[in-house]
Amino acid sequence: MAEEMISKEQMDYTIDVLIAMVVEELAEDLHEEPNKVLYDFLQSKIGKALYDESTKLWWNGPSYIADMYKEEISKK
């Protein structure tokens, strides 16, 4: 079976949808406004790593990524 190539646009869209799910979960868990959570998440190491396709972080589900983010902010 040949591997199909995914365009950069498709990959970015997939990551954007994943981030929306992560932010929704975090906003509920942290009792914060989604806009604030989104801004903070995108500035975090986890948020930046998500857009680095080589990390394969986007392979994980939103709950896993949300937990990684909560661990990151708990260390601050």
N, C-alpha and C positions, 0 to 999 in steps of 0.2 A: 504494500500500500504506500503510495507516494505521499509525502508530507506536503500539505497545502500551505502556501505562504499567506500570512495574515498581514494586511497593509498596516502601516503606521497609524493611519486614521482609525482603523478598526480596533487596534490595540489601545489607543488612547481613549476611545469611546468605552471599551470594556473596563479600563481602569477608572474612568470617570464614574461609571455606574457603580462599580465596587466601592469607590470612595463615598458616594451618596449613601450606600447601605451602611458603611462603617460610621459615617457621621450621624446618621439617624439613630443607630444603636448607642453611640457615645453620648449624644445629646440627652437621650432618655436616661442612661446610666448615671451620667454626671450632673443631671439636672441643670443643663446649660442650654443657651439658645443655639440652634443649629448653625447660624452664621458665625458665631464665635468659635464653636467647635471646628467648623470647616477651616477657618483662618488658622487656628492653632495647629490643627492636624497637618495642614499643608506646609507649615513652617517646621514641623518636627522631622527627626531623622527617619521615622517610619514612613511619613508622608512622602518624603523625597525618595526613599528607597523604593516605594511602590511604583514610581514612574521610571525607575531604572530596570528595564526589562531583564537585564542579566541576573538580577537578584531572585527572579522567579517568585517574588513575594505575592504577586498578583494571582498565583496559583491557589493561594489559601483563601478561605472564606472570610466574610466580613467579621465574624465573631473572633476569629483567631487574630486578625489584624487589629481589631479594637483592643483585645487583651494585650497585644504587644505595645500598642500606644499607651495604654493605662500603666503598663510596667515602666515605659520610658518616662512618663511624667511623674511617676511616684519616686523616681530617682533624683528628681530635681530638688 
